[in-house]
Structure formats: structure tokens, C-alpha cells
Amino acid sequence: MAKKRSLILYIMIILLAAGCATLRSDYETPSVIISDFRSLPSEGIVPQFEIGLRIINPNRKALEPIGISYSVKLEGHKVLTGVTNKIPVIEAYGETDVTLAATADLFSSISLLTDLMKTQRDKFNYVLDVKLDIGGFRPNIHVKKEGSISLTPDH
């Protein structure tokens, strides 16, 4: 019985060592750059936004992202959250652009709209949090950007 346990333990150690050997030490974390964040024309009172991301793969193996999740706070109010799994494969030493279309949640936006009506302005502050899940044993990539955005879309 003890020999059987020792054999199982030995096999598990070999498998673990073999698995770790396949992890490349020269792997570089891909970059996620927020390339665009702008308001879009909307039909109702709820604003719509477009969030542009550029994903850069500095590795010699293609990157197959599983998904992206994101949230946006406007003037301190969390009004946008979303996910997408429609991300193309990023070839080795390649890059790609991903566009996220986001519509504000009406109930989350009510206090924001009330605040905006109290003080007339053309710009307001935002905080964008993005998480890119690249799968496997690699850690998720987190990006946070703060800035201001115009309420009037570009013509």
C-alpha cells in the first residue's frame, strides 16, 4: 500500500514538473492600450459610448484572448459595465483593435443625469477599468484610465 502511494506521488511530481517545463520564461505580458473613449449620438436620454482598445502581443506565439470585462464610472457614478468574448486572435508580434459599444444603464445613470443637470458643463470625468482574460495560466491584464470626455459628439 505504501509503495502504491509512493508511486502515485512520484507520478504526480513528474507530471507537475513536466507541466511547469512547458511554461515559457521568456513570455512577456501583452499590452492593452485605451485608444479611444467617446460619446456617440443616442436616440434616448441614455448616452452611448464607444471604447477603443489596442491589444499588443510581444510574444512569438499567437494570443487567443477569452474575453474582456469593463466598467466605466462617470463623475463617480458607475454607469457602464459589460463584457465581450468577440476578440480576434492576436498573431505573434502582432496587434489588433477592439471596439466596445456601451450603453449606460438607465437606473445607474439617473443620479449622474441629476448631477449633470445641476451644473451645466460640456465635459465630465471618467474612470475606465478594463480586464483582459488571456486564458491559460497567465494572469489577467488590468488597465485603468482616467480622464474627461465631451458630452457633445464630434461632427
QUINOR-V460719 format. One record per residue. N is the residue number from 0. SS is DSSP state (alpha for helix, beta for strand, coil for the rest). Layout:
n->N ss->SS
n->N ss->SS
This chain:
n->0 ss->coil
n->1 ss->alpha
n->2 ss->alpha
n->3 ss->alpha
n->4 ss->alpha
n->5 ss->alpha
n->6 ss->alpha
n->7 ss->alpha
n->8 ss->alpha
n->9 ss->alpha
n->10 ss->alpha
n->11 ss->alpha
n->12 ss->alpha
n->13 ss->alpha
n->14 ss->alpha
n->15 ss->alpha
n->16 ss->alpha
n->17 ss->alpha
n->18 ss->alpha
n->19 ss->alpha
n->20 ss->alpha
n->21 ss->coil
n->22 ss->coil
n->23 ss->coil
n->24 ss->coil
n->25 ss->coil
n->26 ss->coil
n->27 ss->coil
n->28 ss->coil
n->29 ss->coil
n->30 ss->beta
n->31 ss->beta
n->32 ss->beta
n->33 ss->beta
n->34 ss->beta
n->35 ss->beta
n->36 ss->beta
n->37 ss->beta
n->38 ss->beta
n->39 ss->beta
n->40 ss->coil
n->41 ss->coil
n->42 ss->coil
n->43 ss->coil
n->44 ss->coil
n->45 ss->coil
n->46 ss->coil
n->47 ss->beta
n->48 ss->beta
n->49 ss->beta
n->50 ss->beta
n->51 ss->beta
n->52 ss->beta
n->53 ss->beta
n->54 ss->beta
n->55 ss->beta
n->56 ss->coil
n->57 ss->coil
n->58 ss->coil
n->59 ss->coil
n->60 ss->coil
n->61 ss->coil
n->62 ss->beta
n->63 ss->coil
n->64 ss->coil
n->65 ss->coil
n->66 ss->beta
n->67 ss->beta
n->68 ss->beta
n->69 ss->beta
n->70 ss->beta
n->71 ss->beta
n->72 ss->beta
n->73 ss->beta
n->74 ss->coil
n->75 ss->coil
n->76 ss->beta
n->77 ss->beta
n->78 ss->beta
n->79 ss->beta
n->80 ss->beta
n->81 ss->beta
n->82 ss->beta
n->83 ss->beta
n->84 ss->coil
n->85 ss->coil
n->86 ss->coil
n->87 ss->coil
n->88 ss->coil
n->89 ss->beta
n->90 ss->coil
n->91 ss->coil
n->92 ss->coil
n->93 ss->coil
n->94 ss->beta
n->95 ss->beta
n->96 ss->beta
n->97 ss->beta
n->98 ss->beta
n->99 ss->beta
n->100 ss->beta
n->101 ss->beta
n->102 ss->beta
n->103 ss->coil
n->104 ss->coil
n->105 ss->alpha
n->106 ss->alpha
n->107 ss->alpha
n->108 ss->alpha
n->109 ss->alpha
n->110 ss->alpha
n->111 ss->alpha
n->112 ss->alpha
n->113 ss->alpha
n->114 ss->alpha
n->115 ss->alpha
n->116 ss->alpha
n->117 ss->alpha
n->118 ss->coil
n->119 ss->coil
n->120 ss->coil
n->121 ss->coil
n->122 ss->beta
n->123 ss->beta
n->124 ss->beta
n->125 ss->beta
n->126 ss->beta
n->127 ss->beta
n->128 ss->beta
n->129 ss->beta
n->130 ss->beta
n->131 ss->beta
n->132 ss->beta
n->133 ss->coil
n->134 ss->coil
n->135 ss->coil
n->136 ss->coil
n->137 ss->coil
n->138 ss->coil
n->139 ss->coil
n->140 ss->beta
n->141 ss->beta
n->142 ss->beta
n->143 ss->beta
n->144 ss->beta
n->145 ss->beta
n->146 ss->beta
n->147 ss->beta
n->148 ss->beta
n->149 ss->beta
n->150 ss->coil
n->151 ss->coil
n->152 ss->coil
n->153 ss->coil
n->154 ss->coil
